[in-house]
Amino acid sequence: MAGNSTVHRRPAPGAIVAAEPGAHDIVAVPLRHPGRWVLASLILLALLGVGTSLWQNPNIDHPTIAKYLFSDRIVAGAVLTVALTIITMVLSTILGIVLALMRLSANPVLNSVAWLYVWIFRGTPLLVQIVFWGYLGLLYKQLSLGVPFTDFTVFTVDTNALIPAFVAGVIALTTNQAAYTAEIVRAGMLSVDQGQKEACYSLGMTPLFTLFKVELPQAMRVIIPPMGNETISMLKDTALLSLIAVAELYTVAARISSQNLHQVELLIVVSIWYLALTSILSVPQYYLERHYGRGSRTLGPTPIGRAVALAHRVRRSQEGNRS
Amino acid sequence: MNSILESPSPVRTDENRLPLVQAQGVRKSYGQLQVLKGIDLQVDAGQVMCLLGPSGSGKSTFLRCINHLERIDGGRINFDGELIGYAQRNGKLHEMKPREVARQRRGIGMVFQRFNLFPHLTALENIIAAPIGIKRIPKAQAIAQAHELLEQVGLGDKATLHPAKLSGGQQQRVAIARALAMEPKLMLFDEPTSALDPELVGDVLDVMQKLAASGMTMIVVTHEIGFARNVADEVVFMDGGVVVESGSPAEVLGNPSHERTRAFLENVI
């Protein structure tokens, strides 16, 4: 471009620049969004109001919160809550997958049993089921293993000895969750294209191999997001086990507050714990979704990957400035 | 492994012609609709048969009966000396267990219109899944074989890509390689180029032509008349669930004896 004496200036940051070489650069003022600032200010103000009213409330004894937040009993309760969540989610997922496969199988017996199971356990309140398992000792004083309708028995034990409160709690949560998991897994399996199964069969794969190598891995993409929700629900539902005196987080807090009468403070303590634990749970969910989403969409960098890239950029620009 | 696509073509003399696939009176209905009304066909080892016909003529259904993706209601299909899907004991036919059907299918490769690659696996993993998991081939050997097959279908550099990153034509060639990895005696192609952009069809047909030249027995459902003319040993025209006519490409395509065949060919070409 001989004779063009215009000095090529760098556009202002954030300005939109036309890609064509030689075209006049567009230096536009970005669209302003004053409404967002107003809205954000209002919400911030409201939050601040609620926060100060809680903070200055003479009925809340703040040192009590600090005292109990990391007390041994509360921490032990939180550990039990986490343990209950992990155990019940693992067991219920296995049971749920089995139930889902039974529902999808061509065998009418398996199919009906699975349907009946889901119908019962999804159709009655979890609270009722928990109390039921906790009071199993009232229904059957003893449990025995033997042949029905004969006198032959292998062994007999006291129900309350075999099923302490913790085990009853695990059974209650597991059996209930499995019904929901079964439906999630079934939906995931139905989302897999029928052509996948045909391709497997045409390669001489057996139905079982097809299930584990091709169908379940693809179903996982649909299964993982709702299962993350279910895990978070489960973490909170463990609090219901206070009804049958399982010493998890909420039970412990309720016991403490029944002695020192600081109910609200201990509720705040357990809320902080539940909130912290559910926040932590969303991290593995993010990575599981990425893992099972591979091949179906372009994956961006992880937050850690982004942080590393940002650090590199900052260092490079600093080096650039120095030279 | 011997290169499937480049091994020398076996001499096709009448002496060593064995009927690899033999269909007799094959019938199939979906409810009230009879889609196959007694199909009699025979494919010799090393032969390439192209099935032509309008959609709904039953050609794809017949193809899917050969590897028992569809159950037949009447007649029988023999493959490599065995009855497909059924065992004959004491003069009665017994339905086979899924495991036995799976064993029979290992000798029959299939390529689908919609490719049906496994989207969660890379091209290489797609190919080695069945050889490792089903044929119990050592992993290193299966990987080496898969690389060789990808090379032969012209995709040697795509081994690590997932299907979503491949074009339709590339996906279909991976699907062919995947079927060949099981070293089948027979390859079934169900409209392998119908879902492809026109400019991608040629690459897939080239691979199929090489495969035919290497002596692979193939049954191909297709609308590619040019391919049928150049590659097929026998062309079969189906309509309404019956074989209307069959013969050499020159006979069926060049000088069809039935009005229906002539009308179809006029529309397609």
Interface residues (C-beta under 8 A of the other chain):
Chain A: D193 G195 Q196 E198 A199 C200 Y201 S202 L203 G204 M205 T206 P207 F209 K213 V214 P217 Q218 R221 Y292 R294 G295 S296 R297
Chain B: N67 L69 P98 R99 V101 A102 R103 Q104 R105 R106 I108 G109 M110 F112 R114 N116 L117 F118 P119 H120 L121 T122 A129 A130 G133 I134 H162 P163 A164 A175 R178 A179 M182 L188
